[in-house]
Amino acid sequence: MIDAARWALEQPWCDGRLAIYGGSYGGYLVLCALVEEPGLWRAGVDLYGDSEIAESFRHGDRPGRLDLARQMGSPDDPERAPNFRRGSPVYRAERIEAPVLILHGRKDKRVVPLMTERMVEALEIEGKHHEVHWYDDEGHGWEKRENRRDAYKRTVAFLKRHVLDQLDTQPTADADGTSA
């Protein structure tokens, strides 16, 4: 994601205002990108993504645990534990610069709500701009049409506020090259 953002910044059509959006593993990638390269992003949208992978291993459903074990082993293995911590964005929330929108279902068994609760707590401790919305009747994703609509509506409004509305605050160059 970071390489793609750097590529986009080099394109003539890019004005430098980048946001990152993703759900599930993509939501985890959003948080990772925000902590790894904080200066790249104007906003991030995390949909039911993980923030602390060792705890997710312990609390998540069996398919999620098996997938994580296949990729990383067990967080209880002393040789692997540092990798789990390093791969958990909750421990580096202080690095986040962009506003973050987090949407999560309260019935999620794959990435349990505790993961978002911990991320929100870390963002609050660090004084980072964030918004969070819970869907009490949803699990890992949006099953109900009204919740899908609400999530998209919230996402678009958030991105308009934090990415598109920033257009007016950017210096513009006149035809002679001077900034206005």
N, C-alpha and C positions, 0 to 999 in steps of 0.2 A: 504494500500500500504506500509505503514511504517512497519507494523507487518510482511508482506510478505518479505520485504527487510531484516529485522532482521533475519527471519528464513533462508533466502538464505545465509546470511553471516555465519551462523553456519554450513552450509553443507560442506563436504570435497571437493566438486568440485568447490566451489566458491573461487575465488582469490581476492575478495573484491571490484572488479570494477563493480559497479552497475549504471545503467542508468534507467530513468523512461520516459515512452512514453504514450501519450494518446490523444484522440480527443474528443471535445465537453466537456461533464462532465469529461471525462478522462483527457482532457487538463487542466481543472480546478484542478483536483486532482494532476496533475504534479506540478503545481505552488504551491498548498498547501503543498505537500510533500517537495518541495524544501525549503519552508520557515519554516516548522515545524521541520524537521530534516536535516539541511543543510549538515552535515558531512557525511551522508550516500551515497550521489550521486556523480558520476563523470560527469554526464550530464543529462539534461532534454529536452524532445521534447514535446512542447505544440502545438497541432493542434486545432485551433479555439476554445480555451478554455476561460472561463470567468476569470476575475481578480478582478472585483468590482461588487459584486452581487446586491447591492442596485441600482446602476446605470443601471445594466443590466435589473433589474426588471422594471425600468422606461422607458428604451429605446428598450427593446427586443420585440419580437412578442408575440401575445396573448397566444399561447400554452406554451411558456417559462414562461410567467408571472403567468399563472395559476398553473403550476408545482411548481414554487418557492413559490407562496402563499400557496399552499397545504403543502409544507415542512416547511416553516418558517414564514408564515404570511406576513405582509406588512412592508417594511422598514420605512414607515411613522408612524408606531405605536411606540411611544417613548419607550415602554418596549422591543421592538424587535430590534430597531435600533442598539444597541451595538453588537448584534449577527451578524448582517449583516456586520458591520465593521470588527469584529474579524474574520469572515469567508472570508474576501477579501484579497488575497495575495498581491495585489498592495500596501497595507499599510505597508507591512513588507519586501519589496524588499531588504532592507539592509541585511537581513539574508541569502540571497541566496549566495552560494559559487560556485556551479557548473555552467558551461556554459549552456546557454539556447538557443534552437532553437524554434522560433515561426513562424508558418505558418497559414495564415488566408485569407479567401476570402473577397474581398471588398464589395460584395453584400449580406453578411450574415445578415439576419434579426433576427435570434435566439440570437446569441452572436454578437452584432453589432461591427464593426471594432473599434469603440471608446474604447472598453475594451482592445484590444491589443495595441492600441495607448497609452493608459494610462500606461499599463504595461511596454512597451518599454521606455516611458518617465521616469518611476520610475527606471528602470534598468540603464538608461543612467545617471540619477542624482546620483545614487549610484556607478557608475563606474563598473558595473557588465558586464562580458563577455556575449554577446548575439548576435544572428543573427535573422533577421526577413525577411520574404519574403511574399509578397502580391500576391494573384491571383485576378486580376482585374475582371475576368469574372466568378468568383465562389461565391457561397453562403456558406451555412453551410455544408461543406464537399466538396469533389471533384467529380464533374459530368463528366468532360472532361478527357478522357484517358490520354492525354498529361500532364495534370496537376497532375493526380495521379502518373504518372511516374516521373515527376519532383519532386514531394513531397517525394516520396520514395528515389529517387536519392540523394536529399539534406539531407534526414534523415540519410541514410547509410553513406554518406561522413562525416557528422557531428559526428556521433557516432564513426566512424573509427578514426577521428582526436582526439576526446576527451576521448575515452574509450579504444579502441584497441591499438592505438599508444602509450598509456601510459604503455604498457607492458614492453617496453624497459627501462623505467625510474624507474621501481620497482626493489628493491634489490632482488637478487636471492640467495638462499642458496646452497652451494656446498654439495657434498655427506657427508663431515665431519661436516656439520651444520654451517660452517662459511659463512658470507655474502660476496658476490662478488660486 
